Amino acid sequence: MRRYLISAIAVLLAATCGATAQTGQKIQIASCTEGGCSCRVSKLTLDEVAATVPVNIPAGAEDMVLVRTPDGKLGWSAMAPADLDLLYGGQGSCPLQLFDELAPQDGVWRIAAGATDASACPLLGGAGGPPPMSGEARQINWGGSFHPDKLMSEAAGLVRWSSTGARTWRGVLADEAMSSSDGATAASVIWTLSLVSPTEVQGSSVFDYSISSNAGDAMVNAILGGMQCKTQTPFVARLVQ
């Protein structure tokens, strides 16, 4: 009887440890463009992916690769990383980087802006208009780390950048305020950027303008209220080759 009890406990412990290892396993991620993929080991476990990433977890995901396709979509694949690289135009080689080594890939990058949200800008009638055209593609050599000056080279020296995380930045292009006995005005343009994979940077540009009066006149305040303006324009930069 004692022998059977020890055997049962051993089986139970083995099953529990196996389940724990599976739940705590780090996932592999392949970020792919039309010129191949970059592959890395994520800091996230399957449980953390299920809780934070908007993608379904299929059966057997612990043995799969989470793939970001060239159009930005996420999905799971049972293919080996090297085969994924070959599928998306690479040379059939995709060595796994450790999660602490995430850095943008050298190559040709292009920035594309999305539609401007002007719902908080009465001056524009709440309409942001059509999104701007994509920017010109150009070669970027990152030097193994992510810094906005490499991506926004045309604004180098004009933006005050500050790091807000391991791979996130905040840039102040303008931040002016004036006040007097009559009232106050303030205007700012703030950029934020985030490296989400070796082949993609997401960001936004926020313009904020406000004006106020100390006159206490209801009509004046109503007019000035219609002059407040805040817009937000998202953009994404991707490695194209």
C-alpha positions as CSV (number, residue, x, y, z in Angstrom):
1,M,0.0,0.0,0.0
2,R,2.8,2.4,0.9
3,R,4.5,1.6,-2.4
4,Y,1.3,2.5,-4.4
5,L,0.9,5.7,-2.4
6,I,4.5,6.8,-3.2
7,S,4.0,6.0,-6.9
8,A,0.7,8.0,-7.0
9,I,2.4,11.0,-5.4
10,A,5.3,10.8,-7.9
11,V,2.9,10.7,-10.8
12,L,0.9,13.7,-9.4
13,L,4.1,15.7,-8.9
14,A,5.3,15.0,-12.4
15,A,2.0,16.1,-13.9
16,T,2.0,19.3,-11.8
17,C,5.6,20.2,-12.7
18,G,4.8,19.6,-16.4
19,A,1.8,21.8,-16.3
20,T,3.8,24.5,-14.5
21,A,6.6,24.4,-17.0
22,Q,4.2,24.6,-19.9
23,T,2.4,27.6,-18.4
24,G,5.6,29.4,-17.6
25,Q,7.3,28.7,-20.9
26,K,8.5,31.8,-22.8
27,I,7.1,32.1,-26.3
28,Q,9.0,32.6,-29.6
29,I,8.1,35.6,-31.8
30,A,8.9,36.1,-35.5
31,S,8.4,39.7,-36.8
32,C,8.2,39.4,-40.6
33,T,8.5,41.8,-43.5
34,E,8.6,41.2,-47.2
35,G,12.3,40.6,-46.9
36,G,12.3,37.9,-44.2
37,C,11.8,37.7,-40.4
38,S,13.6,38.5,-37.2
39,C,13.1,36.0,-34.3
40,R,13.4,36.4,-30.6
41,V,12.4,34.9,-27.3
42,S,9.7,37.0,-25.6
43,K,9.6,37.9,-21.9
44,L,6.0,36.8,-21.9
45,T,4.6,33.4,-21.0
46,L,1.6,31.9,-22.7
47,D,-0.6,33.0,-19.8
48,E,0.7,36.6,-20.0
49,V,0.1,36.6,-23.8
50,A,-3.4,35.4,-23.2
51,A,-4.0,38.3,-20.8
52,T,-2.3,41.1,-22.7
53,V,-2.2,40.4,-26.4
54,P,-5.4,40.4,-28.6
55,V,-4.7,37.0,-30.2
56,N,-6.3,33.6,-29.5
57,I,-4.2,30.9,-28.0
58,P,-4.6,27.6,-29.9
59,A,-4.0,24.1,-28.6
60,G,-0.3,23.3,-28.8
61,A,0.8,27.0,-28.8
62,E,3.7,26.2,-26.5
63,D,5.3,24.5,-29.5
64,M,4.4,27.3,-32.0
65,V,5.8,30.7,-33.0
66,L,3.8,33.9,-32.6
67,V,4.1,35.6,-36.0
68,R,3.7,39.2,-36.9
69,T,3.0,39.3,-40.6
70,P,4.1,42.2,-43.0
71,D,0.6,43.7,-42.7
72,G,0.9,43.9,-38.9
73,K,-1.4,41.0,-38.1
74,L,-0.6,38.4,-35.4
75,G,-1.1,34.7,-35.6
76,W,0.4,31.4,-34.6
77,S,2.5,29.1,-36.8
78,A,3.9,25.6,-36.4
79,M,6.6,26.3,-38.9
80,A,10.2,26.6,-37.7
81,P,11.6,30.1,-37.5
82,A,14.0,29.5,-40.4
83,D,11.2,28.2,-42.6
84,L,9.1,31.4,-41.7
85,D,12.1,33.5,-42.7
86,L,12.2,31.7,-46.1
87,L,8.5,32.0,-46.6
88,Y,8.6,35.8,-46.2
89,G,11.5,36.3,-48.6
90,G,14.5,35.8,-46.3
91,Q,17.5,33.4,-46.7
92,G,16.1,30.7,-44.5
93,S,17.9,31.8,-41.3
94,C,16.3,33.4,-38.3
95,P,18.5,32.9,-35.2
96,L,16.6,33.6,-31.9
97,Q,17.7,36.7,-30.0
98,L,17.3,36.8,-26.2
99,F,14.5,39.1,-25.1
100,D,17.0,41.5,-23.6
101,E,18.5,42.1,-27.0
102,L,15.4,43.6,-28.8
103,A,16.7,46.3,-31.2
104,P,15.5,47.6,-34.5
105,Q,17.0,46.0,-37.6
106,D,19.2,47.9,-40.0
107,G,17.6,48.4,-43.4
108,V,15.1,50.5,-45.4
109,W,12.3,51.9,-43.3
110,R,9.2,53.9,-44.2
111,I,6.9,56.0,-42.0
112,A,3.1,56.0,-42.7
113,A,0.7,58.3,-40.9
114,G,-2.8,57.4,-40.0
115,A,-6.0,59.5,-40.0
116,T,-5.9,62.5,-37.6
117,D,-8.4,62.4,-34.7
118,A,-9.7,66.0,-34.5
119,S,-12.8,65.3,-32.4
120,A,-11.5,67.7,-29.8
121,C,-10.9,70.5,-32.2
122,P,-14.0,72.6,-33.0
123,L,-11.9,74.8,-35.3
124,L,-11.7,71.8,-37.7
125,G,-15.3,70.8,-37.1
126,G,-14.2,67.5,-35.5
127,A,-13.0,66.2,-38.8
128,G,-9.4,65.2,-39.3
129,G,-9.6,64.6,-43.0
130,P,-7.9,61.9,-45.0
131,P,-4.6,60.4,-43.7
132,P,-1.4,61.8,-45.1
133,M,0.7,59.9,-47.7
134,S,3.4,57.5,-46.6
135,G,6.8,59.0,-46.1
136,E,9.8,58.3,-48.3
137,A,11.6,55.0,-47.6
138,R,15.2,55.4,-46.5
139,Q,18.1,53.4,-45.1
140,I,18.6,53.5,-41.4
141,N,21.6,52.0,-39.6
142,W,20.5,51.9,-35.9
143,G,23.8,50.8,-34.4
144,G,22.1,48.2,-32.2
145,S,19.8,50.4,-30.2
146,F,16.6,52.4,-30.6
147,H,16.7,56.2,-30.6
148,P,14.2,58.5,-32.3
149,D,16.8,60.7,-33.9
150,K,17.7,57.8,-36.2
151,L,14.0,57.6,-37.4
152,M,13.1,61.3,-37.3
153,S,16.4,62.6,-38.7
154,E,14.7,65.6,-40.3
155,A,13.8,66.8,-36.8
156,A,17.2,66.1,-35.2
157,G,18.1,69.0,-32.9
158,L,14.5,70.4,-32.9
159,V,13.0,67.9,-30.6
160,R,13.8,67.4,-26.9
161,W,13.7,63.6,-26.4
162,S,13.4,61.9,-23.1
163,S,13.3,58.1,-22.5
164,T,10.1,56.9,-20.8
165,G,11.0,53.2,-20.7
166,A,13.2,50.5,-22.1
167,R,12.0,51.1,-25.7
168,T,9.8,54.2,-25.5
169,W,10.5,57.9,-26.0
170,R,8.7,61.2,-25.6
171,G,9.7,64.2,-27.7
172,V,8.7,67.8,-27.2
173,L,8.7,69.7,-30.5
174,A,6.9,72.7,-29.1
175,D,5.6,73.7,-25.6
176,E,4.9,77.3,-25.2
177,A,2.7,79.2,-22.8
178,M,1.9,82.9,-22.3
179,S,-0.2,84.6,-19.7
180,S,-1.1,88.2,-18.9
181,S,-3.8,90.1,-17.0
182,D,-6.2,89.5,-19.9
183,G,-5.8,85.7,-20.1
184,A,-3.5,82.9,-21.2
185,T,-2.6,80.8,-24.2
186,A,-0.7,77.6,-24.5
187,A,0.4,75.4,-27.4
188,S,2.3,72.2,-27.6
189,V,3.3,69.4,-30.0
190,I,4.3,66.1,-28.4
191,W,5.6,63.0,-30.1
192,T,5.7,59.5,-28.5
193,L,7.4,56.5,-30.0
194,S,7.6,52.8,-29.0
195,L,9.7,50.0,-30.5
196,V,7.2,47.1,-30.6
197,S,9.4,44.7,-32.6
198,P,12.7,44.7,-34.5
199,T,10.8,45.7,-37.6
200,E,8.1,48.1,-36.3
201,V,7.9,51.4,-34.4
202,Q,4.5,52.9,-33.4
203,G,4.0,56.5,-32.5
204,S,1.7,59.5,-32.3
205,S,1.8,63.2,-32.6
206,V,-0.4,65.3,-30.4
207,F,-1.1,69.0,-31.0
208,D,-2.8,70.9,-28.2
209,Y,-3.8,74.5,-28.2
210,S,-5.8,76.4,-25.5
211,I,-6.8,80.0,-24.9
212,S,-8.6,81.6,-21.9
213,S,-9.7,85.0,-20.8
214,N,-9.9,86.6,-17.4
215,A,-12.6,89.1,-18.5
216,G,-15.5,87.0,-17.2
217,D,-17.6,87.8,-20.3
218,A,-19.8,84.8,-21.2
219,M,-19.8,85.6,-24.9
220,V,-16.0,86.0,-25.0
221,N,-15.6,82.7,-23.1
222,A,-18.0,81.0,-25.6
223,I,-16.0,82.2,-28.5
224,L,-12.7,81.2,-26.9
225,G,-14.2,77.8,-26.1
226,G,-14.6,77.2,-29.8
227,M,-11.0,78.0,-30.4
228,Q,-9.6,75.2,-28.2
229,C,-8.0,72.5,-30.3
230,K,-6.4,69.1,-29.7
231,T,-5.6,66.6,-32.4
232,Q,-3.8,63.3,-32.4
233,T,-2.2,61.6,-35.4
234,P,-0.9,58.0,-35.2
235,F,1.9,56.8,-37.3
236,V,3.9,53.6,-37.8
237,A,7.4,53.0,-39.1
238,R,8.2,49.6,-40.6
239,L,11.2,47.9,-42.1
240,V,10.3,47.4,-45.8
241,Q,13.5,45.6,-46.9
